[in-house]
């Protein structure tokens, strides 16, 4: 790992003057290309890709084949049997449920300085809330997602999200807390030789900025990047790394750039193991799809629901018999040596109740192993009290606690960038200002009971703490300002 960090650092400081390695290209690039090649085929990244595929509905059942025992006793594909490939995507439902439970409502901020709270509300606006919700889905599907802070061309702080399968991080510690650098694999569509093709590139992130290289998947090589968009600066120059820099206008009207002095990537982890949700429920989701598809196959096998016993069939083989039965609805039989011909049947009963019971068990197992909640119970608890509601949401609350613990640490890193942006852009120095982040979980509650508890807490807690717990309030600071304005107006009217 130290060799990788050194390679990133030398790339940052060399500015293109790198010595050649054994493969004819700079040794630093050889090290990074080898790490990237190994990561692309790793088990960890395979689960990340699998989580995204299953969320989109592209699941293993779509590649399923009907197999029968062949003449040699081996299984072989059967082309003449129904082969339904049904996807009952309970996994996607689970991801959406968890994301909306945790991030369905806007997050709230409490800050020691009111001006800092106002600045945070400007930075973390509705566009950021939408980005954060998408980041949450990436986190559940891939185990880890990344936020990239940068300054856009208008001089405002902006954020881009990267999925875990795009980023190869280089950690300095076993706990994955100190990030020394990262590689990002990306694709870009370009017109090349009269055709629209996808070219692959790699961005190297470290404390010195961002550099871009070309990537040849077949050769496993990092090369010079040649596919900049019109008007885009050269990527490997100091000016080209502008997206990793703080920029603000000088008195002369130009731009002055400042390095973040930190890797401009913030990890948002699902749990301490960075394990995607699909790892917990894939086998159950596959079993659910298999049972549902198998039931549909049995229902479509009309001619196979009954085993036909043929006596003195007037034909050559079973293929001709099935053709005559399907085409004409009749077959010819004859009497031989006094033995009458005919067709008897052995009915094979299909109990739909067995399939339904198994499907319900599998759906329930997906919810329990994925730590979700059954929305059907939600409808049954319309008149439930607070205790029953908390019991119904207990599993998803436990899982959300893990996510919140990881994300609170991630927002600590994110606020490091935000505070420095506010200071350098002249919006205020809040480096020592304390703050508190509140995730407003989207849970069914008994509002009358919560409001009653808020009223009973008057005199025991501050108004700010009580307002923060009120179910009708999202913006605590704004509500406090409105209360102050209302009190002032009532006082003025009383004096008149």
Secondary structure as UniProt FT lines:
FT   HELIX           2..14
FT   TURN            15..16
FT   TURN            22..23
FT   HELIX           27..40
FT   HELIX           43..55
FT   TURN            56..57
FT   HELIX           60..63
FT   STRAND          67..69
FT   TURN            71..72
FT   STRAND          75..77
FT   HELIX           90..103
FT   STRAND          108..111
FT   HELIX           114..123
FT   HELIX           126..142
FT   STRAND          144..151
FT   TURN            153..154
FT   STRAND          157..163
FT   HELIX           164..166
FT   STRAND          167..171
FT   TURN            174..175
FT   STRAND          179..192
FT   TURN            193..194
FT   STRAND          195..206
FT   TURN            207..208
FT   STRAND          209..216
FT   TURN            217..220
FT   STRAND          221..224
FT   TURN            230..231
FT   TURN            235..236
FT   HELIX           239..244
FT   STRAND          245..249
FT   TURN            251..252
FT   STRAND          255..259
FT   STRAND          266..269
FT   TURN            272..273
FT   HELIX           278..300
FT   HELIX           302..304
FT   STRAND          306..311
FT   HELIX           318..328
FT   TURN            337..338
FT   STRAND          342..347
FT   HELIX           352..369
FT   TURN            370..371
FT   HELIX           375..380
FT   TURN            381..383
FT   HELIX           386..392
FT   HELIX           394..424
FT   TURN            425..426
FT   TURN            431..432
FT   STRAND          435..438
FT   HELIX           447..456
FT   TURN            459..460
FT   HELIX           463..469
FT   TURN            471..472
FT   HELIX           476..495
//
